[in-house]
Amino acid sequence: MPNLLGLWITLGMLGFFGLMILIIILVKRRFTSLQIKKDEIDEEEAVRQELDRYLVPIEDEEIQKAMAEEAKQDEEKK
């Protein structure tokens, strides 16, 4: 009969860690304060924030006026 000590040690470790995982899952389901909360992010807002990080605001008043006029013309065309 071969030595079964190694097999018993391996099975014991698997059982122990499996039991620990099961306990952790049950505790996380029971106590909602331990759960990780994911915030719902609006896609448009996320895109706007990302663009604001990369784009430099225009500070020249002449360019701002020209852009406002262009936008007004585009609105009139529609």
N, C-alpha and C positions, 0 to 999 in steps of 0.2 A: 504494500500500500504506500503510494507516494506521500511525501510530506505535504499536508494540506494547510499548514500554518499561513503561508503566503496568500492562499486563496481566501482564507477566513479574514485576514487583515484587510485585503482588498475589498471584500464584500462588506466588512464592517465600516470601512471608510466611506464607501459609496452610500451605504445606508445612513450614516451619520450626516453626511453633507446633503443628501436628498431630504432628510428630515428637517435640516436647517433651512433649506430653500422653501420647503412647504410651510414652515412656521413663518418665514418672512413674508411670503405671499399672503397668507391668512391675516397677518398683522396689518399689512398695508391695505388690504381690503376693508378691514374692520375700522381702522383709524384713518379718516379722510384727511386729517391734518398732515399726515406723512406722505400723501400723494403729491406728485409734481404737477403743478398747475401750469397749463399752457395758455398764454394769452392769445386771444383771437385778434389777428392783425388784419386791418383792411388793406387789400392789395394796392389800391390807388394811393393810400396814405404812405405805404412802404415805398412805393416808387417815387413819390414826391419827396420823401425824406432822403432817399438815395440820390436823387438828382440835385437836391439842395446841397448835399455834401460835395459834389463834383463841380457844379456850376458856380461861377462867380457872379454876384449880382452887378447889374449895370448901374453905375453911379453918375454917368454923364446925362445931364438933363436933356440935351438936344437929342441924343439917341433915344431916350425914353419917350420924348414927344413924337419922334418919327415912328417908333414902334407902336405907340398908341394910335396914331393916324392910320398906319397900315392895318392894325386890328379892326379899327372902325370901318375901313374900306372893305375888308374881308366880310365883316358882318353885313354890310349893305349889299354885297354881291349875293349873299345867301338869301 
